[in-house]
Amino acid sequence: MASPNRREVEEVVSVLGGTKVLGRQARAPEDLAERVREGLPFAALATVMEQYGISRDVLCDILHLSRRNFLRRKEQKRLAPDESDRLYRLARVLAHANRVFEDPDQSADWIHAPNASLGKQQPLTLLDTDIGVQQVDQVLGRIEHGIVG
């Protein structure tokens, strides 16, 4: 997968709650990579949960985060780097969906709805692995280019 361009970085940052949540501007891929390595703020995870209607349990599955560690991260106000990387991956897919559907609410509806192109699975349930992310990105790409099925 190619490195994200400036626009894609801005879109991902927006999904994560913007500069207000991340604390510093992240305009280039290197800036965002640095934030991920430091550990993203827990508030970014909370923003994604709220904005896209993702339950704590589903998000914990996607991030490979135990319920106990979820509470620990909430208390610490920061995610570990590996959890941050998985949250970035989720945010990147959500930003792609936002480009395709041009509305975060429609993106949220789409990720929760069973999809025939994904074996009738919800796109959201596939985002716990890189392979699943690639499958969802491919379906979004086909929709983006007007290819049905």
Long-range contacts (C-beta under 8 A, 24 or more apart in sequence): 1-134, 3-29, 4-29, 4-32, 4-92, 5-29, 8-92, 8-95, 11-95, 11-98, 11-99, 12-88, 12-91, 12-92, 12-95, 14-95, 15-47, 15-48, 15-51, 15-91, 15-94, 15-95, 15-98, 16-40, 16-44, 16-47, 16-48, 16-87, 16-88, 16-91, 17-43, 17-44, 17-47, 17-48, 21-47, 32-88, 35-84, 36-81, 36-84, 36-85, 36-88, 37-81, 37-84, 38-78, 38-81, 38-84, 39-78, 39-79, 39-80, 39-81, 39-83, 39-84, 40-78, 40-79, 40-83, 40-84, 40-87, 40-88, 41-77, 41-78, 41-79, 42-73, 42-74, 42-76, 42-77, 42-78, 42-79, 43-77, 44-79, 44-87, 44-91, 45-73, 45-79, 45-87, 48-87, 48-90, 48-91, 48-94, 51-104, 51-108, 52-94, 52-104, 52-107, 52-108, 52-111, 53-108, 53-112, 54-124, 58-124, 58-125, 61-125, 61-128, 62-86, 62-90, 62-124, 62-127, 62-128, 63-87, 63-90, 64-128, 86-128, 89-127, 89-130, 89-133, 90-127, 92-133, 93-123, 93-127, 93-133, 93-136, 93-137, 93-140, 96-137, 96-140, 97-140, 99-144, 100-140, 100-143, 100-144, 115-139, 116-149, 117-142, 117-149
